Amino acid sequence: MTGDERLVDGVLLPGFTGDTVPDWLARAADAGLAGVCVFAPNVGPEFPALTRALHDRAAAFLVASDEEGGAVTRLEHATGSSWPGAAALGRLDDVAVTEAVAAAMGAQCRAAGVDLALAPVADVNAEPDNPVIGIRSFGATPDLVARHTAAFVRGMQDAGTAAAAKHFPGHGSTTVDSHKALPRIDDTLATLRERDLPPFAAAVGAGVQAIMTAHLLLPALDDRPATMSPAVLRLLREDLGFDGVIVSDAVDMRAIAGTVGTGPGAVAAVAAGVDLVCVGSPYNGYRDEDGYREVRAALLAALADGTLTRDRLAEAGRRVAALAAWVRAAPGAGPVPPDLGRAVARRVAEPAGDVRTGRGAHVLDLTGPANMAAGRVREPRLVAALRAADPDVTTGPDVPPDRPLVIVAAGPSTELDTARAARPDAVVVHVGLPARWRPAPPAVTTWGDGRVQAEAAAALLAGDSGLQQSHPHAG
């Protein structure tokens, strides 16, 4: 192991396959790898043993995970998150509740051996048709998102888990998913400062340990994606005064891999000022150990030809080491409140009309393909929630005429219009954002499609009068 190899490994955060530590990862951890990013298939019943094994190999080793609540969780992928997502918290608009939820999530991460939660989403969802942020955002206005971003950071970090606000400088105004292509935002720097930067400034003010970059173009600043742009990252360092870890979004996403390439993208990101490169998920196509070695080889070659300097890598490594030290020194948290997430989801759920369906309902899921950030689920969360009390619930595209019908939808569609024309009695459970559309009654708006939102909707469909209450104003 050369000094250059240790410098390079100290800024890499790859993924891996399986729910045990593979040999290549064990060797890399021993040799100075910064850490790993875990994904749903890594999280089995023995996940805490896996993270202990990694931490035992290197005290400074970081385990990162996307733990946003709502639809985006890795630790609870099998059942769905115990916590409402950002849209529900923004709708409630009680920063004390947001802080308490984040603290509970932080305690859950800490108990599982997760050091770095890649949350909160600090993007202002100013574009209602945004295909990748949407319900993952606290809302559509800078002030709302800023105060809840800060509250989330405080709660998460008070529980001893480092937070990473994302996706700098703001992914909320795009109509393109950077998992699939490179978005472009043709707004002025003045608009960016007014609309998108306040939540990140609030995160910095709350002491956030890390900030994740966005893979998108901002021609007003640079012709390179933000992750690879010195001009964009200077906004974070110089204008916002952030001195923590800048972590990239995954460089295997098509916005990078499909344009400059994964290896060159990682090199350009570190040269621009990124400290920790999230290599990506082997479950989205890149090749486990081979993917890690591809990025590692590109960084080593860049060191050899002078594209990257050892000083830049050493600076990045120091920040990553400081983050690991912060996690080791952070005190643990208290017990996780068991019903907090469910209580918040129930406060936010909004019924319109008589939504009681009785037993034996059929669920028609019209939500479409899963958001790539959320990952796949075996069946709609609402089906699982309804079946918990009623095993006769059915689902599928063929709607039986003799059963109550529940339609799960994230927005308007021809399929929804057709289904409701045939069955005017159908209850719609709206799991998207009501900014442009709300279904006609009978309907329930849940402000997200996580497990606890589904449980709140299921309780309303079952006739739980305790949920028929006044609801919070939109923030």
C-alpha positions as CSV (number, residue, x, y, z in Angstrom):
1,M,0.0,0.0,0.0
2,T,1.6,3.3,-1.2
3,G,1.0,6.7,0.3
4,D,-1.0,7.7,-2.8
5,E,-3.3,4.7,-2.5
6,R,-4.0,5.5,1.1
7,L,-4.8,9.2,0.2
8,V,-7.2,8.0,-2.5
9,D,-8.9,5.4,-0.4
10,G,-9.4,8.0,2.3
11,V,-11.9,9.9,0.1
12,L,-14.0,7.0,-1.3
13,L,-17.4,5.8,-0.2
14,P,-18.3,2.7,-2.3
15,G,-21.3,0.4,-2.1
16,F,-21.1,-3.4,-2.0
17,T,-23.3,-6.4,-2.5
18,G,-24.6,-8.7,0.2
19,D,-25.4,-8.5,3.9
20,T,-22.0,-9.5,5.1
21,V,-18.6,-7.9,4.7
22,P,-17.0,-9.2,1.4
23,D,-13.3,-9.9,1.4
24,W,-12.4,-7.0,-0.9
25,L,-14.2,-4.6,1.4
26,A,-12.4,-6.0,4.5
27,R,-9.1,-5.5,2.8
28,A,-10.0,-2.0,1.7
29,A,-11.1,-1.0,5.2
30,D,-7.9,-2.3,6.7
31,A,-6.0,-0.2,4.1
32,G,-7.7,3.1,4.9
33,L,-11.0,3.2,3.0
34,A,-13.1,6.1,4.2
35,G,-16.3,4.1,4.5
36,V,-19.2,2.6,2.6
37,C,-22.7,3.7,1.6
38,V,-25.2,0.9,2.4
39,F,-28.3,0.2,0.3
40,A,-31.5,-1.8,1.1
41,P,-30.1,-5.2,0.1
42,N,-27.2,-4.8,2.5
43,V,-29.6,-4.5,5.4
44,G,-30.6,-7.9,6.7
45,P,-31.4,-9.2,10.2
46,E,-27.7,-9.1,11.2
47,F,-27.0,-5.6,9.9
48,P,-25.7,-4.2,13.3
49,A,-23.2,-7.1,13.3
50,L,-22.1,-6.0,9.8
51,T,-21.5,-2.4,10.9
52,R,-19.7,-3.6,14.1
53,A,-17.4,-5.7,11.9
54,L,-16.6,-2.7,9.7
55,H,-16.0,-0.4,12.7
56,D,-13.8,-3.0,14.4
57,R,-11.5,-3.0,11.3
58,A,-10.9,0.7,11.4
59,A,-12.1,3.1,14.1
60,A,-12.5,6.0,11.6
61,F,-14.6,3.9,9.2
62,L,-17.8,5.6,8.2
63,V,-21.1,3.9,7.4
64,A,-23.5,6.1,5.4
65,S,-27.1,5.5,4.5
66,D,-30.0,7.4,2.9
67,E,-32.4,7.8,5.9
68,E,-34.8,10.6,5.0
69,G,-38.0,9.1,6.4
70,G,-41.1,8.6,4.3
71,A,-40.4,6.8,1.1
72,V,-36.6,6.9,1.4
73,T,-35.1,4.5,3.9
74,R,-32.5,1.7,3.8
75,L,-32.7,0.5,7.4
76,E,-36.5,-0.1,7.2
77,H,-36.8,-1.0,3.5
78,A,-38.6,-4.3,4.3
79,T,-41.4,-2.7,6.2
80,G,-41.2,1.0,5.3
81,S,-40.0,3.9,7.5
82,S,-41.4,4.5,10.9
83,W,-41.1,8.2,10.2
84,P,-43.0,10.6,8.0
85,G,-41.2,12.2,5.1
86,A,-40.2,15.8,4.7
87,A,-43.4,16.9,2.9
88,A,-45.5,15.7,5.8
89,L,-43.3,17.5,8.3
90,G,-43.4,20.7,6.2
91,R,-47.1,20.5,6.0
92,L,-47.4,20.2,9.8
93,D,-44.8,23.1,10.0
94,D,-43.9,22.5,13.7
95,V,-40.1,22.7,13.9
96,A,-40.1,21.0,17.4
97,V,-41.8,18.0,15.8
98,T,-39.3,17.9,12.9
99,E,-36.5,18.1,15.4
100,A,-38.0,15.3,17.5
101,V,-38.5,13.0,14.5
102,A,-35.0,13.6,13.3
103,A,-33.6,12.8,16.8
104,A,-35.6,9.6,16.8
105,M,-34.2,8.7,13.3
106,G,-30.7,9.6,14.5
107,A,-31.1,7.3,17.5
108,Q,-32.2,4.5,15.1
109,C,-29.2,5.1,12.9
110,R,-26.8,5.1,15.9
111,A,-28.2,1.8,17.2
112,A,-27.8,0.2,13.8
113,G,-24.2,1.5,13.3
114,V,-24.9,4.2,10.7
115,D,-22.6,7.1,11.2
116,L,-23.8,9.4,8.4
117,A,-27.4,9.9,7.4
118,L,-27.6,11.3,3.9
119,A,-30.4,13.7,4.9
120,P,-32.1,16.1,5.2
121,V,-33.3,17.0,1.7
122,A,-32.7,20.8,1.7
123,D,-34.0,21.3,-1.8
124,V,-36.8,23.9,-2.2
125,N,-39.4,22.0,-4.4
126,A,-40.2,25.1,-6.5
127,E,-41.1,22.9,-9.6
128,P,-44.3,21.0,-8.9
129,D,-43.5,18.5,-11.7
130,N,-40.0,17.7,-10.2
131,P,-39.6,13.9,-10.8
132,V,-37.1,13.2,-8.1
133,I,-37.5,15.6,-5.2
134,G,-41.3,16.2,-4.7
135,I,-42.4,14.7,-1.4
136,R,-38.8,14.4,-0.3
137,S,-38.7,18.2,0.2
138,F,-40.1,20.1,3.2
139,G,-41.9,22.4,0.8
140,A,-41.9,25.0,-2.0
141,T,-40.7,28.2,-0.1
142,P,-37.2,29.0,1.1
143,D,-38.2,30.0,4.6
144,L,-40.2,26.9,5.3
145,V,-37.5,24.6,4.0
146,A,-34.8,26.5,5.8
147,R,-36.3,26.3,9.2
148,H,-37.1,22.5,8.9
149,T,-33.7,21.8,7.4
150,A,-32.1,23.4,10.5
151,A,-34.4,21.5,12.9
152,F,-33.7,18.2,11.2
153,V,-30.0,18.8,11.4
154,R,-30.2,19.6,15.1
155,G,-32.3,16.6,15.9
156,M,-30.2,14.1,13.9
157,Q,-26.9,15.3,15.2
158,D,-28.1,15.7,18.8
159,A,-28.7,11.9,18.6
160,G,-25.1,11.3,17.6
161,T,-25.6,10.7,13.9
162,A,-24.0,13.1,11.4
163,A,-26.3,14.7,8.9
164,A,-25.7,15.5,5.2
165,A,-28.0,18.2,3.8
166,K,-28.6,17.7,0.1
167,H,-28.5,18.4,-2.9
168,F,-26.3,21.5,-3.1
169,P,-26.9,24.1,-4.6
170,G,-30.6,22.9,-5.0
171,H,-32.3,20.2,-7.0
172,G,-35.8,21.5,-6.5
173,S,-36.3,23.4,-9.7
174,T,-35.6,20.6,-12.2
175,T,-37.9,18.5,-14.4
176,V,-35.1,15.9,-15.0
177,D,-34.1,13.1,-12.6
178,S,-30.3,13.2,-12.3
179,H,-30.3,9.4,-11.8
180,K,-31.3,9.2,-15.5
181,A,-29.9,12.3,-17.2
182,L,-28.1,15.7,-16.5
183,P,-30.6,18.4,-15.4
184,R,-30.0,22.0,-16.4
185,I,-31.3,25.1,-14.5
186,D,-31.2,28.3,-16.5
187,D,-31.7,30.7,-13.6
188,T,-29.6,33.6,-12.6
189,L,-27.2,33.5,-9.6
190,A,-29.5,36.0,-7.9
191,T,-32.4,33.6,-8.2
192,L,-30.3,30.8,-6.9
193,R,-29.3,32.9,-3.9
194,E,-32.8,33.9,-3.1
195,R,-34.6,30.6,-3.7
196,D,-32.2,27.7,-3.2
197,L,-29.4,28.7,-0.9
198,P,-31.2,29.7,2.3
199,P,-31.9,26.1,3.5
200,F,-28.2,25.2,3.0
201,A,-27.2,28.4,4.9
202,A,-29.6,27.3,7.7
203,A,-28.0,23.8,7.7
204,V,-24.5,25.4,8.1
205,G,-25.8,27.6,10.8
206,A,-27.2,24.5,12.6
207,G,-23.7,22.9,12.5
208,V,-24.3,20.3,9.8
209,Q,-21.4,17.9,9.4
210,A,-21.7,17.2,5.7
211,I,-23.4,18.6,2.6
212,M,-24.1,16.6,-0.6
213,T,-23.7,18.0,-4.0
214,A,-26.2,17.9,-6.9
215,H,-25.5,16.5,-10.4
216,L,-26.9,19.4,-12.4
217,L,-25.8,22.2,-14.7
218,L,-26.0,25.9,-13.7
219,P,-24.8,27.8,-16.8
220,A,-24.9,31.1,-14.9
221,L,-22.0,29.7,-12.9
222,D,-20.2,27.0,-14.9
223,D,-20.5,24.6,-17.8
224,R,-19.7,21.7,-15.6
225,P,-22.1,19.9,-13.3
226,A,-22.3,21.3,-9.8
227,T,-20.5,18.3,-8.3
228,M,-17.5,19.0,-10.6
229,S,-17.7,22.8,-10.4
230,P,-15.2,24.9,-8.4
231,A,-17.4,27.9,-8.9
232,V,-20.4,26.2,-7.4
233,L,-18.5,24.7,-4.5
234,R,-16.9,28.1,-3.7
235,L,-20.4,29.3,-3.0
236,L,-20.6,26.7,-0.2
237,R,-17.1,27.3,1.2
238,E,-16.8,31.0,0.8
239,D,-20.3,32.5,0.7
240,L,-21.9,30.1,3.2
241,G,-18.8,29.5,5.3
242,F,-19.1,25.7,5.3
243,D,-15.9,23.9,6.4
244,G,-17.3,20.4,6.9
245,V,-17.3,17.4,4.5
246,I,-18.6,18.0,0.9
247,V,-19.8,14.6,-0.2
248,S,-20.8,13.9,-3.8
249,D,-24.0,12.4,-4.9
250,A,-23.3,9.0,-6.5
251,V,-21.0,9.3,-9.5
252,D,-22.6,6.2,-11.1
253,M,-25.8,8.2,-11.7
254,R,-26.4,8.9,-15.4
255,A,-25.9,12.6,-15.0
256,I,-22.2,11.8,-14.5
257,A,-21.7,8.3,-15.7
258,G,-23.5,9.0,-18.9
259,T,-21.7,12.3,-19.7
260,V,-18.1,12.5,-18.5
261,G,-17.9,9.0,-17.0
262,T,-17.7,7.6,-13.5
263,G,-13.9,7.7,-13.1
264,P,-13.4,11.1,-14.8
265,G,-16.4,12.5,-12.9
266,A,-14.9,11.4,-9.6
267,V,-11.5,13.0,-10.5
268,A,-13.2,16.3,-11.5
269,A,-15.3,16.3,-8.3
270,V,-12.3,15.9,-6.0
271,A,-10.4,18.5,-8.0
272,A,-13.3,20.9,-7.6
273,G,-13.5,20.5,-3.8
274,V,-15.5,17.4,-3.0
275,D,-14.0,15.6,0.0
276,L,-15.9,12.3,-0.1
277,V,-16.9,10.5,-3.3
278,C,-20.1,8.4,-3.1
279,V,-19.2,5.8,-5.8
280,G,-22.7,4.4,-6.2
281,S,-25.0,1.4,-5.8
282,P,-24.1,-2.0,-7.2
283,Y,-27.8,-2.6,-7.4
284,N,-28.2,0.2,-10.0
285,G,-25.7,-1.4,-12.4
286,Y,-22.2,-0.6,-11.4
287,R,-20.0,-3.5,-10.6
288,D,-19.3,-3.9,-6.8
289,E,-15.6,-4.2,-6.3
290,D,-14.9,-3.4,-10.0
291,G,-16.8,-0.1,-9.7
292,Y,-14.7,0.8,-6.6
293,R,-11.5,-0.1,-8.4
294,E,-12.5,1.9,-11.5
295,V,-12.9,5.1,-9.5
296,R,-9.8,4.4,-7.4
297,A,-7.7,3.8,-10.5
298,A,-8.9,7.0,-12.1
299,L,-7.9,9.0,-9.0
300,L,-4.5,7.3,-8.8
301,A,-3.9,8.1,-12.5
302,A,-4.9,11.7,-11.9
303,L,-2.4,12.0,-9.1
304,A,0.3,10.5,-11.3
305,D,-0.3,13.0,-14.2
306,G,-0.8,16.0,-11.9
307,T,-4.6,16.5,-12.6
308,L,-5.0,16.0,-8.8
309,T,-2.6,17.2,-6.2
310,R,-1.7,15.3,-3.0
311,D,-2.4,18.5,-1.0
312,R,-6.0,18.4,-2.3
313,L,-6.5,14.8,-1.4
314,A,-4.8,15.3,2.0
315,E,-7.2,18.2,2.7
316,A,-10.2,16.1,1.8
317,G,-8.9,13.2,3.9
318,R,-8.5,15.5,7.0
319,R,-12.1,16.6,6.7
320,V,-13.3,13.0,6.4
321,A,-11.2,12.0,9.4
322,A,-12.6,14.9,11.4
323,L,-16.1,13.8,10.6
324,A,-15.3,10.2,11.8
325,A,-13.8,11.7,15.0
326,W,-17.0,13.7,15.5
327,V,-19.1,10.6,15.3
328,R,-16.9,8.7,17.7
329,A,-17.1,11.5,20.2
330,A,-20.8,12.2,19.9
331,P,-22.9,11.0,22.8
332,G,-25.5,8.4,22.2
333,A,-29.2,9.1,22.2
334,G,-32.1,8.0,24.4
335,P,-34.8,5.5,23.4
336,V,-36.8,6.0,20.2
337,P,-40.4,7.1,20.9
338,P,-42.4,4.3,19.4
339,D,-45.5,6.2,18.2
340,L,-44.1,9.6,17.3
341,G,-44.0,8.9,13.5
342,R,-47.5,7.5,13.4
343,A,-48.9,10.4,15.4
344,V,-47.4,12.9,13.0
345,A,-48.8,11.1,10.0
346,R,-52.2,11.0,11.5
347,R,-52.1,14.7,12.2
348,V,-51.2,15.5,8.6
349,A,-53.6,13.1,6.8
350,E,-56.5,15.0,5.2
351,P,-59.8,13.2,4.5
352,A,-62.3,14.8,2.1
353,G,-65.8,13.3,2.1
354,D,-66.8,9.9,3.5
355,V,-63.7,7.7,3.0
356,R,-64.9,4.7,4.9
357,T,-64.7,1.6,2.8
358,G,-65.4,-1.3,5.2
359,R,-63.7,-4.7,4.8
360,G,-62.6,-6.5,1.7
361,A,-61.3,-3.6,-0.3
362,H,-59.4,-3.8,-3.5
363,V,-56.4,-1.5,-4.0
364,L,-55.6,-0.2,-7.5
365,D,-52.0,1.3,-7.5
366,L,-51.6,4.0,-10.1
367,T,-48.4,5.5,-8.6
368,G,-46.2,4.2,-11.4
369,P,-42.5,3.2,-11.2
370,A,-40.8,3.9,-7.9
371,N,-38.6,7.0,-7.5
372,M,-35.0,5.7,-8.0
373,A,-34.0,7.4,-4.7
374,A,-36.6,5.4,-2.8
375,G,-35.9,2.1,-4.4
376,R,-38.3,-0.8,-4.9
377,V,-41.1,-2.0,-2.6
378,R,-42.8,-5.4,-2.9
379,E,-46.3,-4.0,-2.8
380,P,-48.0,-0.6,-2.1
381,R,-47.6,0.4,1.5
382,L,-51.3,0.9,1.7
383,V,-52.0,-2.7,0.9
384,A,-49.7,-3.9,3.8
385,A,-51.4,-1.4,6.1
386,L,-54.9,-2.5,5.2
387,R,-54.0,-6.2,5.4
388,A,-52.7,-5.7,8.9
389,A,-56.4,-5.5,10.0
390,D,-58.1,-7.1,7.1
391,P,-56.4,-10.1,5.4
392,D,-59.1,-10.1,2.7
393,V,-57.7,-7.0,1.0
394,T,-56.7,-7.6,-2.6
395,T,-54.7,-5.7,-5.2
396,G,-53.9,-5.7,-8.9
397,P,-55.0,-4.1,-12.2
398,D,-58.1,-6.1,-12.5
399,V,-60.8,-4.5,-10.4
400,P,-63.6,-6.7,-9.1
401,P,-67.0,-5.0,-9.2
402,D,-68.2,-6.4,-5.9
403,R,-65.5,-4.9,-3.6
404,P,-64.9,-1.4,-2.3
405,L,-62.2,0.2,-4.4
406,V,-59.3,2.2,-3.2
407,I,-57.1,4.0,-5.7
408,V,-53.5,5.0,-4.8
409,A,-52.3,7.9,-6.9
410,A,-49.5,10.5,-6.9
411,G,-51.2,12.7,-9.4
412,P,-53.9,13.0,-12.2
413,S,-53.9,10.4,-15.0
414,T,-56.1,9.0,-17.7
415,E,-56.1,5.7,-15.8
416,L,-57.4,7.4,-12.7
417,D,-60.1,9.2,-14.7
418,T,-61.2,5.9,-16.3
419,A,-61.2,4.0,-13.0
420,R,-63.3,6.7,-11.3
421,A,-65.7,7.0,-14.2
422,A,-66.4,3.3,-13.8
423,R,-66.5,3.4,-10.0
424,P,-67.6,6.9,-8.7
425,D,-67.6,5.4,-5.2
426,A,-63.8,4.7,-5.3
427,V,-61.8,6.4,-2.6
428,V,-58.5,8.0,-3.8
429,V,-55.5,8.0,-1.5
430,H,-53.3,10.8,-2.8
431,V,-49.7,10.2,-1.9
432,G,-48.1,13.0,-3.9
433,L,-48.1,16.8,-3.6
434,P,-51.3,18.7,-3.8
435,A,-49.7,21.8,-5.2
436,R,-51.4,21.5,-8.6
437,W,-54.0,18.8,-8.0
438,R,-56.3,17.3,-5.4
439,P,-58.6,14.5,-6.2
440,A,-62.3,15.0,-5.8
441,P,-63.9,13.4,-2.7
442,P,-64.0,10.8,-1.4
443,A,-60.2,11.1,-1.0
444,V,-57.4,11.1,1.5
445,T,-54.3,13.3,1.1
446,T,-51.4,11.8,3.0
447,W,-48.4,14.1,2.0
448,G,-46.2,11.1,1.2
449,D,-46.2,7.4,0.5
450,G,-44.2,6.0,3.5
451,R,-45.5,3.4,5.8
452,V,-46.8,5.6,8.6
453,Q,-48.7,7.7,6.0
454,A,-50.2,4.5,4.6
455,E,-51.2,3.5,8.1
456,A,-52.9,6.8,8.7
457,A,-54.8,6.4,5.5
458,A,-55.8,2.9,6.4
459,A,-57.1,4.0,9.7
460,L,-59.3,6.6,8.0
461,L,-60.6,4.0,5.5
462,A,-61.5,1.8,8.4
463,G,-63.5,4.6,10.0
464,D,-61.2,5.7,12.8
465,S,-63.1,8.8,14.0
466,G,-60.1,9.9,16.0
467,L,-58.5,11.0,12.7
468,Q,-61.5,13.2,11.7
469,Q,-59.9,16.4,13.0
470,S,-58.9,19.8,12.0
471,H,-55.7,19.8,9.9
472,P,-52.7,22.1,9.8
473,H,-52.4,25.0,7.4
474,A,-49.9,24.6,4.5
475,G,-46.6,26.2,5.2
